Amino acid sequence: MSIDLGVESLRPKSGRTPEQESGFARFAIVFTNWSERWYPDSFVFAALTVIGVAIAAVSLGGKPLDVAVAFGTGFWTIIIFTMQMAMVVITGFVVATSPPAAAFIDWIARLPRTGRGAIAFIAFVSMSASFLNWAFSMILGGLLVQALARRTELKMDYRAGGAAAYLGLGATWALGLNSSAAQLQANPGSLPKAISDITGVIPFTETIFLWQSMAMALIILIVSVLIAYFSAPRAGAAKTAEDFGIDLTPKVGDGFKAFRPGEWLERTPIISILLAVLGFGFIYVEFTTKDPLLAISNLNTYNLLFLLVGLVLHWRLGNFLAAVSKAVPTTAGVLIQFPLYGSIAVMLTAVKGSDGFTISHHLANLFVSVSNQETFPVLMGIYSAVLGFLVPSGGGKWIIEAPYVMQAAKDLHTHMGWAVQVYNAAEAIPNLINPFWMLPLIGVLGLKARDIVGFTFTQFIFHIPMVLFLLWFFGRTLLPT
């Protein structure tokens, strides 16, 4: 009897075999094929976490009806944040797929001179864009991979290009402006009471705009680009898009000409311009009457800005709405899973056991008992990364994790903003080998997760010690004196 690990799907038309891949890549192929076969949908993990927390609450002496009430009460507590995060995905997708963005991609695709240089360039662009919007960075990166793959003289490895395009989400996104945890902590209107009672509002100046955080983000970006370059196959061993039988012909418009009044209204730019004027008027007032850092930290303002940019770039309402329609399916996981995370947070913090304490209280005490001010960032980073395999959602996981890790940070008198950044840096690590967030990108590229995870796994191996060291090193500079 033979066991099929799916390696035949990696055999391209050129006849090169999977056995010629590096040891890292072969291991990652086996790991990802196992994941695709046995790893359930992330909603299953969210549901199992709800059940596990409920059982734990009852086992500690909580009343079953109190647990049920906490579940129902918490279900809608983060509905505003749920909608905000869905809009992050939609607006990022809309901007990245606009005609001007396509022209820009074609222009910058002329810059690299070698296949490996193209891989490093994709990694740089993807991670740089992720500081603005992770969905934008992933779609932008995927389209850039296709544009560079059309330059057949480069002989760029298509799989390595896909992995490089994914680095925005797998390495740096949570250290940028659309960090779910940092945005949530900076917005009192979206912050659940279970967290705000512990932390209060933490502005961007104390999280993503700490010099320590920006320095860490820069180091991660540089190292990731270097890893992408040196791990990419050279021209002779590269597997191109042609090897995989992928059609890279640019998609052109449908040539639609408006004849009916309704169709004319969809195609005229007048409505888009008028809407944009109103919206940008609001944006102008926000940025001129408030501290710009406070203005951009408001998730509603941030999403509106991206939405307006997408509207202008698509120019016509018909094109804009078509892009939105394509983006909406990618938000399904956010819409259905985030309410469960709200329920989990309330069950952790509101249901008291027979000793009068909540699950959150017990978990916070555990963190305090096994760590001190210096070791807390490392231990929290390890825990956040491990939990990220089970709950692959930066915002949803923060709502679950924050009540007890932030209570522990508070009890240890550590820097509360740095604790948020510890979470952000560590949270991205499991994304590198978790197929869940790869789906939008591989849909653009026409690949499977197993095709790119060999390269993201290489990044994963280097990121674990690097990120944990940086969390400890920079965390020491923020210890109270």
C-alpha angles and dihedrals in degrees: 000000000000127000117225110219092178096251092133088070088063094057106107128201092266090072096237111146133228089240088072090064122100121269091254092053094047091051092048091050090055091045094050094045088052089049093049090052101040108017108097126214113288090244088068090058091048091051092046090050090053090052093045093051091047091052091047091051092051093044090055090056102271117148113252092228090051089053091050091049090050090051093052094041094050096045094083100029094100100035090119091053090045091057091044092054092047088054090051088060095044097046093045091052093047094052094046094051097048121117094246089051089051091051091048091050092052090050097050090043087072092065106076117081101192137036094247090045088054090054092052090046092052090050091051094048094046095049093043091052091047090069086069102036130345095210090050091050094051096048091041090050093049093051090047090053090055093047091051092044088059087063092081093180089071093061089208118185103247094205094051088048090054091050090050090051089055095056093088088069096031099050120013116012096097091056091059140075096287096051104145094214096045092045092048093049092049095050114070091187092061100035113106115234089237088067102030092057088061104035109017116205115329112196125216089255087069096044126025095012095054107118088232091057094047091048091050091049091051093050092049090049094050095045092046092052090051092049090049090052099047096041094051116102116249120246094272094055099033121120108216131202088259089058088058093046093243119160110227097180107138113248112244131201123275093244091237115177119196117237103153122067093241092052091048090055090053091051103042115095092213095091092046091050094050092048091048092051090055093046097046089048088061091045090052092054092047094053097041098046097041138045103277090228090056092045095053091044089064102096093208091055091044093052093044090052092053091044092053092047089051091049092052094044092052088045096192125067092228092057092043093051091047090055091048090051090054091048099049097074090060090064096061094100092050095049097049101035105042095068088058090054089054089054091049092052093053093046089052095050108028108042112082123204128220090280092057095250132111129232088252090057092052093048092048090052090051092055091047093049095053101039145045134202093283099042098039095085091053095046092045090048092053092047093048092049093050092047088050090069090061099037107034096188123099096202098038093047092049090056089054097041104036100073094064104026092049091047087053090048089050093049091050091048093234124153105282094205092051089051087059090051091048087058092046096051094045095042093066095055099079090049087073093072102020110101093205098086094037092071099090092047098046088047088060093044099042092233135118126244089249089062096062105026092082087069098039088051089059088055089047092057092054097039097058098066094031096054094042091051092049091049090054096041098049092036089063090061090059098050114121114258 
